[in-house]
Amino acid sequence: MLKFQILKNSRKSSFRIGKITTLHGSFSTPAFNLGTEIILANTYHLYLRPGEKNIKKMNGLHQFMNWDKPLLTDSGGFQVFSLAKMRKIKEDGVEFSSHIDGSKHFLTSEKVIDIQYALGADIMMPLDYCATYPCSYKEAERAVRLTLAWARRSRERLDKLTSKDRPALFGIVQGSTFSDLREYCARELIKLNFDGYAIGGLAVGEPKKEEWKIIRHLDKILPKDKPRYLMGVGDPEDLITATKLGIDMFDCVLPTRLARHGVVFQTKNLKLNLLKSELKTDKNPIDKNCSCYTCKNNFSRGYLHHLIKEKEILCHRLLTIHNLYFIQNLLKQIING
């Protein structure tokens, strides 16, 4: 069950402020899916360890991790397709070797839905084919064909599993940087009447102008009355631009990846590298005006620099807290005008 309300529309762009209600509560949009109102969980990693059967025995992922708010799970497709040499794409699914122990696995569209249903997700994603960049038109066309076939089968599988209090299922638009394939994929998914629509296969190496060309094109096609989810995009400037094109939801590893390398957000277009030697005696916090745990408790730049140099895991956590807070605060500023 998913309800999407548009609370306010911009007169200048496709930007809108909304509210999405799920079985486990609601969250405001635009939303970055690593925060206080909704969490994204990775199906691929949870499937391999600890396994969806073990999580089901714990009464689902909400109780397993003590989280009583909305929960979105991806399909695990992006992780599988990023394995490259360790996977084989077939008509009915994907065969791959675990990055943990090399064990063989085969994921069908039905199995991916079964896994997410066992996890107890509020919003699910179907298995899709994320083509690499650059790719030929033929490869992108195959990606669209399989994505659509798997989307139909995913929808049918979820309908068989439950009809009451059904989790939401989004369709994922693929097609690389080819506008005609993107449009075809989107229109076919719309016929299936999904609860929302995700844009996948972008921010995978293509030029920014190609990325925005596709998003602008899809803004004219995707239903206005359903949530739109831009997958894998988390740069502050990109979030601002994407919300103006009608995007409601985001997720990305960028805030945590930057933190692991000692880099933090300062402004929408400025980052600070705490590894710089001139910061080793800097008594200031990352940002004096930031209210995140790291800055508020005055962990100095000099101390954080020291933690990074000593490879202390505490530093990764402190910098991750700041970066996630920065993104969430940015979206709040966007919502509040």
N, C-alpha and C positions, 0 to 999 in steps of 0.2 A: 504494500500500500504506500503510495506516494502522492502528496498533494503539493502543487507548486503555485504560489501566489505571487503575482507581480505587484509590488506595493507602490512603485514609482518609476516612471519612464522619463528619460532625458528628452528634451526637445531638440537637442543638437546632434545626438548620435544614437546608437542602439543600446547605450548603457541603460541598465535597469537595476533597481534594488528589489530583491525578492525574499521569499521565505519558503523553505522546503520542509515539509513535515513527513516524517517516517514513523515506523512502528516504535522507535525508541526516542521520539522527540523531534524537535525541529532545529534548523540552523539557518542563519541569515546568509544571503548571497549579495555580492560576490564572496566566495569562500575559497580559502586555500586549505586543502584537505590534510592538514597536519596541525591541528589546533584544538581550541577549547570546546568547540561545538560539534565537530565531526572528525573522525580519525579514519585514515586509509590504512588497510591491512593488506599485506602482500601475499596473494594466494600461492604463488610459486614456492616461496620460502616456508610458509606454514604447512604446505602439502608435504614437503620433504622433511621438515622437522618443526614441531613435534608430530605432525600428521593430523589430518582433519578428524580421524576416528578418535584419537586421544582427546582432541578439543571438544568433540561432541560428547564424550563421556563426562567432561567437565561442564556440561550444559551450555556449550557454545562459547564463542569468543568473547562475548560481553562479560560473562561471569568468569571466564578463564583469566581475563586481564582486568577485571573489576572496572568495567566501563559501561555506564548505563545510558549513554547518549548514542546518536546515530553513528553507524559504522558502514563504511564503503569498502568493498574488496575489489581489487582489479582481477583480471582473468589469469594473470601470470604469463600471458602471451608475450609481452615485451621481453621479459627475462628469458623466456625460452628462445625467442628469435634472436636475442643478442648472443646466444651461445655459439652461433655460427657453425663451427666445425663439429660441435657436439650434438647437433640436431638434424632431423630429416623431416621435411614437410610432405605430408601425404594428403590425399583427398579427404580422408575422414578424421584427420587430426595431426598431431606432431609427436614424433618420437625423439627423445633426447636422453642424454646421459647426465646424471646428477653432478653438479660441480663439487659436491661434498665427498662422495665415495665412488663416483663413476657408474653407479647402478643405472640400469635402463628403465625408462618409463615411457608410457604412451598416453597422451592427453587428447581426448576427443572433446567436442563441444559439450556433449552430454555430461562427461565426467567433470568438466570444469564447473558446470552448474551444480552438480552433486556436491562437489567439494565446498563451494561457497554456501550452499544451502546448509550443509553440516556445520559450517562455521557460524551460521546465524546472521549473515550480513543483512543490512537494511537496503543497500543498493549494490547490485551485482553488475559485472561486466562480462559479456560473452567472449569466448575465444576468438581472436582476430589475427589476421596476417599483417604484421608490420613490415613493409618492404624497406630494404636498406636504401640509403641515399649515397651516391646516385644509383638509379636503377633504370632499366629500360622500360618502355611503354608496355611491353609484353609481360614483364615481371609485375608491374603495378596492376595490370589488368587481371593477372592471376590472383594477386593479393585481394583485389576487390571481389572477384568471383568466389573465392574461398571464404572471405569474411562474410559475405551475404549468405552463403550456404550454411555456415556455422551459426550465423545469427538466427536464421529460421529454425534450425534444429535446437538451439539454445532456448528460444521462446517456447517451442513445443515441449521441451523437457521440463521447463519450469511450470508450465501449465499442467503437466501430468503430476508433478510433485505436490502442488497445492493450488487451491483456488481461494481459500479464505486467508485474510491477512497476508497476502502474498508480498514477498520482497519486491522492490522495484528492479527492473532490468533495463539498462541503457543499450542502445545500438551504437556501434563504433564506426565512424566514417573513415575509410581508407582511400588510397588512390594516389599516394605520393604527391608530386607537384603538378599533376595533370588535372586541370580544372574540369574537363569533361568526365573523367573517371570519378572525381570527387562528387560531382553533381549527380551522376548516375547512382553511385553508392548511397548518397544521402536520400535521394527520392525513393529508392527501393526499400531502404530502412523505414522511411516514413510510412510506407504502405503497411508495414508490420505493426505500426502504432506502439512503439516503445514508450516507456515512461519518461525517458530523457535521451539526449543524443550527445555522444562524445566525439571529439575530433582527435584521432590518433595518427601516428606516423609523421608528426611534425617535430621540429626541434631535434632532428636526428642528423644534422649536418648541412641541411639546405640553406642557401642564403636567406637572410631575413626578409628581403623583398618578396621571395617566393612564398615564404611562410605566411606573410600578411596578405598576399594575393589570394591564397586559398581560404583564409579565415574570412576575408571580406566577401568572397564569393559565397561561402556557406552561410554567412549572415543573412543573405537574401533568400536562402532556400529552407533552412531549418525552421521548424515551427516556433513562433514567438511565444506560445503559451506553455512550452515545456523547457526544463532546464538544459543548459548547454555546458559541456564539460571539456575544457581544453587540457589534454593529457600531456604531462612532461614539461610544462612551461612554468617557470618560477622566478625569472629575473624581474626585479621591481618595475623597470620601464616597460617590459612586456606585459605585465599584469595590468598596468594603467591603460595601455593601448588596447589590450584584448577586452577589457570591460566595456570600452566604448564601442566594441563590435558585438556586444550582446552576450559575452561569455559570463557564465554564472559560477563556475567551479574550476579549480586548478589543483594540480599536485606536481611536485618536482623534488628531486633529491638535492637541488642546488644549495639550499641553506645549510644542510648537514655536510654536504661534500666540501663546501667552502670552509666550514668550521674545522673539518679534519685537516685542512691545509693551512690553518691559522689565519683565515681571511674572514672579515666581518663586514656587514652592510653599515654604511654611515648615512648615505642619502640614496635617493632613487637611482642615481647614476654614479655614485662614488663608493668605493670599497677601501678598507684599511687592512693592510698586510701586517699582522702583529709579529712577523718574523724579522722585520726590519731592525737592524742593530741599534738605531737611534732611539728606539722605544724601550730599551732595556732598563732605563731609569725614569721612565715617564710615569708620574704619579696620578695622572688623570684616568678616569674610567674610559671605556670605549666611546661613550657619548654621555656628556653631562646631562643632557635633556631626556635621556632614555629611562624608562621606568621598569625595564626588565630586571629580573633577579640579579643578573651579573653586574649591570651598571648601578642599580640601586644599592647594592651591597658594597660598592666601590672596590671591586676587584680591579686593581690598576692595570694599565697597559704593560707596565714593567713586570708585574707578577705574571700576567698571562703570557708574556713573551718568554719568561723563565719556564713556565709549565710546558710550553710548546717545545722548547729546546730540550727539556728533560723527558719529552714524550709521555707526559702524564695524561691519563685518560680524563682526569678532571677538566683539563683545558677543553677537550672536545665537547664535553657536556656544557660548560659555561658559554662557549662560543655558539653552540647550537641553540641554546636558550635565547641568546641575544638575536640570532638571525631569524629564528621562528617568530619571536616577539615582533621584530621589525616588520616582517611580512604581514602578520596579523594586524598590526597597528596601521600599516599602510592601507590595507583593505578597509579598515574602520574609517580612516580619513576619506577614502574614496566614497564610501557609503554616506558619510556625514557631510560630504561636499566640501 
